Amino acid sequence: MNRPEALRILGLDEDATAEDIKTAYKEVAQILHPDRFASSKKLQDRATEQFKNLQEAYELLTSGKAARPSAGPSSRPTSGSRSGHTTARELEARLAGIAAAKTQLVAQRNTTLDERRNSLIMLLIGLAVCLLLRRIPIGLGLGTTAVVWGIVRTLTSITTLKTLDEHIKSLNEEKKKIARKLEEL
């Protein structure tokens, strides 16, 4: 990746200042962050790839390795100018990102558990209304509606919980990999 590509990813012009780069990075990171797409694995995978490109662009622009084109063609970074290994600082930053993502996913999971509990309560209330008011058409209709709503919401929350648990598990695995790399450094 070169400077013009990195600037394009951040949506900036060639005359962008360091402050412009920092501000643009924060804005685009909020838009592209993979955790915003926790409900769809496909979208989250795409967001993860774009987010990695965003991070690479930001690192390139803030590291000083991306010389301005006005300095001459010889100052343009070559494809081999970026080292093939990850620094401890980068790994620690990834760990911090994983911790933040995990916190958000756990909060979403807790909310979904509450929704599931409420759905089960609505299901039970609906069953009770159906039994108690089975001879009154309106009561039976309301009870049946509550039962159906409870079933649908319970099934939806179970699916969501399964997805969130998978994402939390993958974050834990990624955390372990990064921790091992960090120990090797």
Secondary structure, 3 states (H helix, E strand, C coil): CCHHHHHHHHCCCCCCCHHHHHHHHHHHHHHHCHHHHCCCHHHHHHHHHHHHHHHHHHHHHHHCCCCCHHHCHHHCCCCCCCCCCCCHHHHHHHHHHHHHHHHHHHHHHHHHHHHHHHHHHHHHHHHHHHHHCCCCHHHHHHHHHHHHHHHHHHHHHHHHHHHHHHHHHHHHHHHHHHHHHHHHC
